[in-house]
Amino acid sequence: MTLMTFLLLIIFFLSFFIYFSNLNPQTVTIYYLAGESFSASAAFIVIGALLIGLFLGSMAYGYGMLSTRMRDWRKDRHYKKTREISAMYREGVGRLLSGDLKKARVLLQKTLDKDPKRVDTQIAMATLCLQEGQSEEALKWLNRARELEPKSLEVLFKLAATLEELGRDDEAEQIYKEILNIDKDNRKAIRGVRDLAMKTERWLEALELQKRLLKAMQGSPRIADEKKKLLYIKYEVAHQQLEAGEIDTAKSEFNDVISQDPEFVPARVSLGDALHQQGKIEEAARIWQDGYRRLHKGIFLARLEDLYLEAEDPATLLNFYRNAMSQDANDVILRLYYAKLCLRLEMVDEAGEQIFAIESSGSEHPLVHFLAAEVHRRRKRTDEALEEYRMAMGMGGRMEVSYECEACGEIFGEWLSRCRECGAWGTLGLSGRSALANVKPVEMREIYHGEQ
């Protein structure tokens, strides 16, 4: 407001006061206490009331302006502080990701000193502690974050994952279940509980959880993989039923799995096992023979070998091998297992013919060299046997086949339906199979039916 405007307002006000006084010359008495009063002109009282009102209004306006300014100042100060803390937090996380743990700890600790209730910083500190190998301290940070935000899914998932890393699976499972109490259809939490159930071979519980997961995943692009996993878990439930003596129930489930996935090797193997347990030798053999014809997995031949030798009927198995080789002369795995069987039956010449034909075709498979060494040894060819044994090192001096996971490369001394290392189903095959994959076809004389 300019000085001229202010003077004009004063002149206007005085003029109005004089004019109003002339119109209302009478005096008014006002009592403010019992027996206490004062008298003044009506104009004075009206103008005084206006002035008091203007003063109070100005005070209220001034207070409002001051409050707004103070609020804006505090907000701006809080924003600057938050921005500074966030920048420090981001730098700390960057150091953490780059592996500079010492600098990361300093920055994250400064962040917490400025804002002790910052949950994301406490999670980062827990991650830092885990990288430093301080598991218990990591749990302390996560539990502090959990106290601040008990329903934070980020905190709960991090806590569950940390407990799993520490091998505290029961506690981790409880955390996952707590998440499901908050969000009953949370897929990650359902997977967490399911995986822990699978880890402890609680397959029936895992099956129910997998069904629940599929229900929550409607429309997801990953649903096909999860449906396949449901099938594999069904297989494991059936396998437990087989071990518990519920053979007929298990057989029904195995057949159901095979109908849905004809290439799933474990179901065919276990179906044959179930028939074997019931003494149905011919049916078990038929299942495994058909399994080999369809899928060309050595485990079927291994099962057939054990079956017929246990039944003291090697002739039937020899006939199967010879018929199969007459239909597919290039099946090197079939010939390898046939040679191995011949050695067990002391049919040294027949075994040698098969093994040396495979070896001469370029195979460097350890079992080929081991079987060749056995042939030489039984023919009293010591030098040749020693040379073959040397090349077969790694087989452990055994004629048994070892199995390799096609998914992760882990090797096992026995066949398993599921890899213990990576958890994949139906991936175990003959160890060193790649050494046989590119073997050129070998010319061999025809083996006549019934020949010994």
C-alpha positions in Angstrom: 0.0 0.0 0.0 1.4 3.5 -1.0 1.6 6.4 1.4 -0.9 8.4 -0.7 -3.4 5.6 -0.5 -2.9 5.3 3.2 -3.5 9.1 3.7 -6.6 9.0 1.5 -8.0 6.2 3.6 -7.4 8.2 6.8 -9.1 11.3 5.3 -12.0 9.1 4.2 -12.3 7.6 7.6 -12.2 10.9 9.5 -14.7 12.4 7.1 -17.0 9.5 7.7 -16.6 9.8 11.5 -17.4 13.5 11.4 -20.4 12.9 9.2 -21.7 10.1 11.3 -21.2 12.1 14.6 -23.3 14.9 13.2 -26.1 12.5 12.3 -25.9 10.8 15.8 -25.1 13.5 18.4 -26.8 11.6 21.3 -24.8 9.9 24.0 -25.0 6.2 24.8 -24.4 4.6 28.2 -22.9 1.1 28.2 -22.7 -1.0 31.4 -19.8 -3.5 31.5 -20.1 -4.4 35.2 -22.8 -4.0 37.9 -22.7 -0.3 38.7 -19.9 0.3 36.3 -20.5 2.0 33.0 -19.2 4.6 30.6 -21.0 7.0 28.2 -19.9 7.8 24.7 -21.4 9.1 21.5 -23.0 6.5 19.3 -20.6 7.4 16.5 -17.6 6.8 18.8 -19.0 3.4 19.9 -19.7 2.3 16.3 -16.3 3.4 15.0 -14.6 1.8 18.0 -16.3 -1.5 17.3 -15.2 -1.3 13.7 -11.6 -0.6 14.7 -11.6 -3.5 17.2 -13.0 -5.8 14.5 -10.4 -4.7 12.0 -7.7 -5.2 14.6 -8.9 -8.7 15.5 -9.3 -9.6 11.9 -5.8 -8.3 11.1 -4.4 -10.3 14.0 -6.2 -13.5 12.8 -4.9 -12.9 9.3 -1.4 -12.3 10.5 -1.5 -15.5 12.6 -2.7 -17.5 9.6 0.0 -16.0 7.4 2.7 -16.8 10.1 1.3 -20.4 10.5 1.4 -20.9 6.8 5.0 -19.6 6.5 6.1 -21.8 9.4 4.4 -24.8 7.9 6.0 -24.2 4.5 9.4 -23.7 6.2 9.1 -27.0 8.1 7.9 -28.8 5.0 10.7 -27.4 2.9 13.2 -28.3 5.7 11.7 -31.9 5.9 11.9 -32.2 2.1 15.5 -31.2 2.1 16.3 -33.5 4.9 14.5 -36.4 3.2 16.2 -35.7 -0.1 19.6 -35.6 1.7 18.9 -38.9 3.5 17.6 -40.5 0.3 20.7 -39.5 -1.6 22.9 -40.9 1.2 20.8 -44.1 1.2 21.1 -44.5 -2.6 24.9 -44.0 -2.4 25.1 -46.6 0.3 23.1 -49.1 -1.7 25.3 -48.3 -4.7 28.4 -49.1 -2.7 26.8 -52.2 -1.4 26.0 -53.4 -4.9 29.6 -52.6 -6.1 31.0 -54.6 -3.2 32.5 -51.7 -1.2 31.0 -53.0 2.1 33.0 -50.8 4.4 31.9 -47.5 2.7 28.3 -48.9 2.4 28.1 -49.5 6.1 29.3 -46.0 6.9 26.7 -44.4 4.6 23.9 -46.6 5.7 24.6 -46.0 9.3 24.6 -42.3 8.7 21.3 -42.6 7.1 19.9 -44.5 10.1 21.4 -41.9 12.5 19.4 -39.2 10.7 16.2 -41.4 10.3 16.2 -44.4 12.6 12.7 -45.4 11.4 13.6 -45.8 7.7 12.7 -49.4 6.9 14.4 -49.7 3.5 17.7 -48.7 5.1 17.3 -51.4 7.7 16.7 -53.9 4.9 19.8 -52.7 3.2 21.8 -53.1 6.4 20.5 -56.7 6.8 21.7 -57.4 3.2 25.1 -55.9 4.1 25.4 -58.0 7.2 24.6 -61.2 5.2 27.3 -60.4 2.7 29.7 -59.9 5.6 28.6 -63.3 7.1 26.9 -61.7 10.1 23.7 -63.6 9.9 22.4 -62.9 13.4 23.0 -59.2 13.1 21.1 -59.3 9.7 18.1 -60.9 11.5 18.2 -58.2 14.2 17.9 -55.5 11.5 15.1 -57.3 9.8 13.2 -57.8 13.1 13.6 -54.1 13.8 12.1 -53.3 10.4 9.3 -55.8 11.1 8.5 -54.0 14.4 8.1 -50.7 12.5 6.1 -52.2 9.7 4.7 -55.6 10.8 2.7 -56.0 7.6 5.3 -55.0 5.1 5.6 -57.8 2.5 9.1 -56.6 1.5 10.3 -57.0 5.1 8.6 -60.3 5.6 9.9 -61.8 2.3 13.4 -60.7 3.1 13.2 -62.2 6.6 11.8 -65.5 5.2 14.6 -65.7 2.6 17.2 -65.0 5.2 15.9 -67.6 7.5 16.0 -70.1 4.6 19.6 -69.2 3.9 20.4 -70.0 7.5 18.7 -73.3 7.3 15.9 -72.3 9.7 13.2 -73.6 7.5 10.5 -73.9 10.2 10.7 -70.3 11.0 10.8 -69.3 7.3 7.7 -71.3 6.7 5.9 -69.5 9.6 6.8 -66.1 8.0 5.5 -67.3 4.6 2.2 -68.3 6.3 2.1 -64.9 8.0 2.3 -63.3 4.6 -0.6 -65.5 3.4 -2.6 -64.3 6.4 -2.1 -60.8 5.0 -2.5 -61.7 1.3 -4.0 -65.2 0.9 -3.3 -65.4 -2.9 0.3 -64.2 -2.8 2.0 -66.4 -5.3 5.5 -65.9 -4.0 4.5 -66.9 -0.5 2.6 -70.0 -1.7 5.7 -71.0 -3.7 7.8 -70.5 -0.6 5.7 -72.8 1.6 5.4 -75.3 -1.3 9.1 -75.4 -1.8 9.7 -76.0 1.9 7.2 -78.8 1.9 8.9 -80.3 -1.1 12.3 -80.0 0.6 11.1 -82.1 3.5 9.2 -84.5 1.2 5.8 -83.5 2.5 4.4 -84.2 -1.0 0.7 -84.4 -0.2 0.9 -80.9 1.4 3.0 -79.7 -1.5 0.3 -81.0 -3.9 -2.4 -79.0 -2.2 -0.3 -75.9 -2.2 0.5 -76.4 -5.9 -3.3 -76.6 -6.7 -3.8 -73.4 -4.7 -1.0 -71.7 -6.6 -2.5 -72.7 -10.0 -5.8 -71.2 -8.8 -4.1 -67.9 -8.0 -2.1 -67.9 -11.3 -5.1 -68.0 -13.8 -4.0 -66.1 -16.9 -0.3 -66.1 -16.0 2.2 -66.9 -18.8 4.0 -69.3 -16.4 1.0 -71.4 -15.7 2.1 -74.2 -18.1 5.3 -74.7 -16.1 3.4 -74.9 -12.9 0.9 -77.4 -14.3 3.8 -79.6 -15.2 5.2 -79.3 -11.7 1.8 -80.3 -10.4 2.1 -83.5 -12.4 5.6 -84.2 -11.0 4.4 -83.6 -7.4 1.5 -86.0 -8.1 4.2 -88.5 -9.1 6.0 -88.0 -5.8 2.8 -88.5 -3.9 2.2 -91.8 -5.8 5.8 -92.8 -5.1 5.2 -92.3 -1.4 2.1 -94.4 -1.7 4.1 -97.1 -3.3 6.6 -97.1 -0.5 3.8 -97.3 2.0 2.4 -100.4 0.3 -0.5 -98.8 -1.4 0.5 -100.4 -4.7 -2.8 -100.3 -6.6 -3.4 -96.6 -5.7 0.1 -95.8 -6.8 -0.2 -97.7 -10.1 -3.4 -95.7 -10.9 -1.6 -92.4 -10.2 1.5 -93.5 -12.3 -0.7 -94.3 -15.2 -2.5 -91.0 -14.9 0.9 -89.1 -15.0 2.0 -91.1 -18.0 -1.2 -90.3 -19.8 -0.6 -86.6 -19.3 3.1 -86.7 -20.0 4.2 -89.8 -21.9 7.8 -88.7 -21.9 8.1 -88.5 -18.1 10.7 -91.3 -17.4 10.2 -91.6 -13.6 6.5 -92.5 -13.9 7.3 -95.4 -16.3 10.2 -96.6 -14.1 8.0 -96.5 -11.0 5.1 -98.2 -12.6 7.4 -101.1 -13.5 8.6 -101.1 -9.9 5.0 -101.3 -8.6 4.3 -104.3 -10.9 7.5 -105.9 -9.9 6.5 -105.6 -6.2 3.3 -107.4 -7.1 5.2 -110.2 -8.7 4.0 -109.3 -12.2 7.3 -109.9 -13.8 6.1 -110.0 -17.4 4.1 -106.8 -17.0 6.9 -104.9 -15.4 9.3 -106.0 -18.2 6.8 -104.9 -20.8 6.5 -101.5 -19.2 10.3 -101.0 -19.1 10.9 -102.4 -22.6 8.2 -100.1 -24.0 9.8 -97.2 -22.0 13.2 -97.9 -23.6 11.8 -98.1 -27.1 10.0 -94.8 -26.7 12.5 -92.8 -24.7 15.9 -94.6 -25.1 16.9 -94.1 -21.4 19.4 -96.5 -19.9 17.6 -96.7 -16.6 15.0 -99.0 -18.3 17.8 -101.4 -19.4 19.2 -101.3 -15.9 15.9 -102.2 -14.4 15.4 -105.0 -17.0 18.8 -106.4 -16.2 18.1 -106.5 -12.5 14.6 -108.0 -13.0 15.7 -110.9 -15.2 18.8 -111.8 -13.3 16.8 -111.8 -10.1 14.3 -114.1 -11.8 17.2 -116.2 -13.1 16.0 -115.8 -16.6 18.9 -114.1 -18.5 17.9 -115.8 -21.8 14.7 -113.7 -22.1 16.7 -110.5 -21.6 19.4 -111.6 -24.2 16.6 -112.2 -26.7 15.2 -108.8 -26.0 18.6 -107.2 -26.6 19.2 -109.1 -29.8 15.8 -108.4 -31.2 16.2 -104.7 -30.4 19.6 -104.5 -32.0 18.4 -106.2 -35.1 15.8 -103.4 -35.4 18.2 -100.6 -34.6 21.9 -101.5 -35.2 23.0 -97.9 -34.4 21.8 -97.8 -30.8 25.1 -97.6 -29.0 23.6 -97.4 -25.5 21.7 -100.6 -26.2 24.9 -102.3 -27.3 26.8 -101.0 -24.3 24.2 -102.4 -21.8 24.2 -105.7 -23.8 28.0 -106.0 -23.5 27.8 -105.3 -19.8 25.2 -108.0 -19.4 27.3 -110.5 -21.4 30.2 -109.8 -19.1 28.1 -110.5 -16.0 27.1 -113.8 -17.7 30.7 -114.6 -18.6 29.9 -114.4 -22.3 33.3 -112.8 -22.8 33.6 -113.2 -26.6 30.2 -111.7 -27.3 30.9 -108.8 -24.8 34.3 -108.2 -26.5 32.8 -108.1 -30.0 30.3 -105.4 -28.8 32.7 -103.4 -26.8 35.5 -103.3 -29.3 33.1 -102.3 -32.0 31.9 -99.4 -29.9 35.4 -98.4 -28.9 36.7 -98.6 -32.5 34.0 -96.2 -33.6 35.5 -93.4 -31.6 33.8 -93.6 -28.2 35.8 -92.3 -25.2 33.1 -93.2 -22.6 34.8 -94.4 -19.4 32.4 -97.3 -19.1 33.4 -98.5 -22.6 37.1 -98.5 -21.5 36.3 -100.2 -18.3 34.3 -103.0 -20.0 37.1 -103.4 -22.6 39.6 -103.7 -19.7 37.4 -106.4 -18.1 37.3 -108.3 -21.4 41.2 -108.1 -21.7 41.6 -109.2 -18.1 39.4 -112.3 -18.6 41.4 -113.1 -21.7 44.6 -112.8 -19.6 45.8 -109.8 -21.6 47.3 -107.9 -18.7 49.0 -105.0 -20.6 45.9 -104.2 -22.7 43.7 -104.5 -19.6 45.9 -102.0 -17.6 45.9 -99.5 -20.5 42.1 -99.7 -20.7 41.8 -99.4 -16.9 43.9 -96.3 -17.0 41.6 -94.7 -19.6 38.6 -95.7 -17.5 39.7 -93.9 -14.4 36.8 -92.1 -12.8 34.5 -95.1 -12.9 35.6 -96.1 -9.4 36.5 -99.6 -10.5 32.9 -100.6 -10.8 30.8 -101.9 -13.6 27.7 -100.0 -12.5 26.6 -97.1 -14.6 26.6 -93.6 -13.0 24.0 -91.1 -13.8 24.3 -87.4 -14.7 21.7 -84.7 -14.4 21.1 -83.2 -17.8 20.1 -79.9 -16.2 23.0 -79.2 -13.8 25.6 -81.8 -14.6 25.7 -83.3 -11.1 26.7 -87.0 -11.1 25.1 -89.7 -8.9 25.9 -93.4 -8.3 22.3 -94.4 -8.6 19.3 -93.3 -10.7 17.0 -90.8 -9.0 13.6 -89.5 -10.2 14.6 -86.0 -9.1 18.1 -84.4 -9.0 19.1 -83.7 -5.4 21.2 -80.8 -6.5 18.9 -78.7 -8.8 15.5 -80.3 -8.1 14.7 -81.1 -11.7 12.6 -84.2 -12.4 13.4 -86.9 -15.0 16.8 -85.4 -16.0 19.1 -88.1 -14.9 20.7 -90.1 -17.7 23.8 -92.1 -18.4 26.8 -90.2 -17.2 29.0 -89.1 -20.1 26.3 -89.6 -22.6 27.9 -86.9 -24.8 30.8 -89.2 -25.3 28.4 -91.6 -27.1 26.3 -89.0 -28.9 28.6 -88.6 -31.9 29.7 -92.2 -32.2 29.6 -93.3 -35.8 27.5 -96.4 -36.7 29.6 -99.6 -36.4 29.3 -102.6 -38.7 28.6 -105.8 -36.9 27.7 -109.3 -37.9 24.1 -110.2 -37.5 23.3 -111.9 -34.1 21.0 -114.8 -34.7 18.1 -115.6 -32.3 19.2 -118.0 -29.6 23.0 -117.5 -30.2 25.1 -117.7 -27.1 
